[in-house]
C-alpha cells in the first residue's frame, strides 16, 4: 500500500531505540525524511546513520531533551516545518507513591505531558496552514488499566490524553489529526527496565517475571517494535485523515473490556 507520505518531514522523539526507533524506521521506509531526537548524542547519531543507510532518506540526529525549552528549540531548529510529529518519552521507574517527591511529579509531567504539549504548540498551526499534519503521542495501556507501581506515568500520560482529546476536534478539518498509541508489553529496553524496577520485594528472578508477563497476554508473547512502527506509519499516512482523537491500544488483546 502506498501511504502517500513520500517526501514528507517527520520529527520523532525518543528515536534512538525501542518503539520510537521503530516508528522512525517505519516512516523512513515510506520515503519520509526524519529528524530523530534523543538525549544521548552517540546513540541518536548511530540510530540516524542506520536509518539513512537502510532507507536512503535524510535522517538528521538531534541530541536534545523534550523536557527542556532548549531541547525543544533544538528539535524545531533542525525540523522547523514537520508534517509528522511523534511525542515519545520514557516513563519513570516503578515505585511506591509514598516515596515520590514533588520533584518526581514535576519531572513526570515535564516529560510526558508538558513537553509533548509544547511540541504540539510549536508545530500544529504550521501543519494546519499547510493542510496536512499527523501528531501521534506514544502513551501506555496504563491510561486504561492503571498499574499502581507506575502512578507517575498513569497520571502524566492521562493528562496528555485528556488535553489532546479537546485539541484534536479543532484541527481535523484542516487535515491535522492527533492520536495516542497505547502500548502494551513490547520486547523493548523500556519493558526490561520496567520489570527490573519491579523486582525488589517480589522474590522472583527477571526471567520469571518476563515469562509470566508474556504468558499473561492473550497473544502469549511480547509485541515486536516493528509491529508498533507499522501501525504508526499508517496513522501518519494520507489515508488516515479520518482517524482522529483516538486512543488506540496495541496490546495483543490484553485490555479486558469490550469497548
JOVEN-V29065 format. One record per residue. RES is the residue in one small letter. SS is DSSP state (helix for helix, strand for strand, loop for the rest). PSI is psi as a letter, one per 30 degrees, with the letter a starting at -180 (none if undefined). Layout:
RES_SS_PSI / RES_SS_PSI
This chain:
x_loop_k / x_loop_j / x_loop_f / x_loop_g / x_loop_g / x_loop_k / x_loop_f / x_loop_l / x_strand_k / x_strand_k / x_strand_j / x_strand_j / x_strand_l / x_loop_h / x_loop_g / x_loop_f / x_loop_l / x_helix_b / x_helix_e / x_helix_e / x_helix_e / x_helix_e / x_helix_e / x_helix_e / x_helix_e / x_helix_e / x_helix_e / x_helix_e / x_loop_f / x_loop_g / x_loop_g / x_loop_k / x_strand_k / x_strand_k / x_strand_j / x_strand_k / x_strand_k / x_strand_l / x_loop_f / x_loop_j / x_helix_e / x_helix_e / x_helix_e / x_helix_e / x_helix_e / x_helix_e / x_helix_e / x_helix_e / x_helix_e / x_helix_e / x_helix_e / x_helix_e / x_helix_e / x_helix_e / x_helix_f / x_loop_g / x_loop_l / x_loop_k / x_strand_j / x_strand_k / x_strand_k / x_strand_k / x_strand_j / x_loop_l / x_loop_k / x_loop_f / x_loop_f / x_loop_l / x_helix_e / x_helix_e / x_helix_e / x_helix_e / x_helix_e / x_helix_e / x_helix_e / x_helix_e / x_helix_e / x_helix_f / x_loop_i / x_loop_f / x_loop_i / x_loop_k / x_loop_f / x_strand_k / x_strand_k / x_strand_j / x_strand_k / x_loop_k / x_loop_k / x_loop_k / x_loop_l / x_loop_l / x_loop_k / x_loop_l / x_loop_a / x_loop_k / x_helix_f / x_helix_f / x_helix_f / x_loop_k / x_loop_l / x_helix_e / x_helix_e / x_helix_e / x_helix_e / x_helix_e / x_helix_e / x_helix_e / x_helix_e / x_helix_e / x_helix_e / x_helix_f / x_helix_d / x_helix_e / x_helix_e / x_helix_e / x_helix_e / x_helix_e / x_helix_e / x_helix_e / x_helix_e / x_helix_f / x_helix_f / x_helix_e / x_helix_e / x_helix_e / x_helix_e / x_helix_e / x_helix_e / x_helix_f / x_loop_g / x_loop_k / x_strand_k / x_strand_j / x_strand_k / x_strand_k / x_strand_k / x_strand_j / x_strand_a / x_strand_l / x_helix_f / x_helix_f / x_helix_f / x_loop_f / x_loop_i / x_loop_k / x_loop_k / x_helix_e / x_helix_f / x_helix_h / x_helix_e / x_helix_e / x_helix_e / x_helix_e / x_helix_e / x_helix_e / x_helix_e / x_helix_e / x_helix_e / x_helix_e / x_helix_e / x_helix_e / x_helix_e / x_helix_f / x_helix_e / x_helix_e / x_helix_e / x_helix_e / x_helix_f / x_helix_f / x_helix_f / x_helix_f / x_helix_f / x_helix_g / x_loop_h / x_strand_j / x_strand_l / x_strand_k / x_strand_l / x_strand_k / x_strand_j / x_strand_j / x_strand_k / x_loop_b / x_loop_k / x_strand_l / x_loop_i / x_loop_l / x_helix_e / x_helix_e / x_helix_e / x_helix_e / x_helix_e / x_helix_e / x_helix_e / x_helix_e / x_helix_f / x_helix_f / x_loop_e / x_loop_k / x_loop_f / x_loop_f / x_loop_g / x_loop_l / x_loop_l / x_helix_e / x_helix_e / x_helix_e / x_helix_e / x_helix_e / x_helix_e / x_helix_e / x_helix_e / x_helix_e / x_helix_f / x_loop_f / x_loop_k / x_loop_f / x_loop_f / x_loop_h / x_loop_l / x_loop_l / x_strand_l / x_loop_k / x_helix_f / x_helix_f / x_helix_e / x_helix_e / x_helix_e / x_helix_e / x_helix_e / x_helix_e / x_helix_e / x_helix_e / x_helix_f / x_loop_f / x_loop_l / x_helix_f / x_helix_f / x_helix_g / x_loop_f / x_loop_g / x_loop_j / x_loop_k / x_loop_h / x_loop_l / x_strand_j / x_strand_j / x_strand_k / x_strand_i / x_loop_g / x_loop_g / x_loop_g / x_loop_f / x_loop_k / x_loop_f / x_loop_l / x_loop_e / x_loop_none
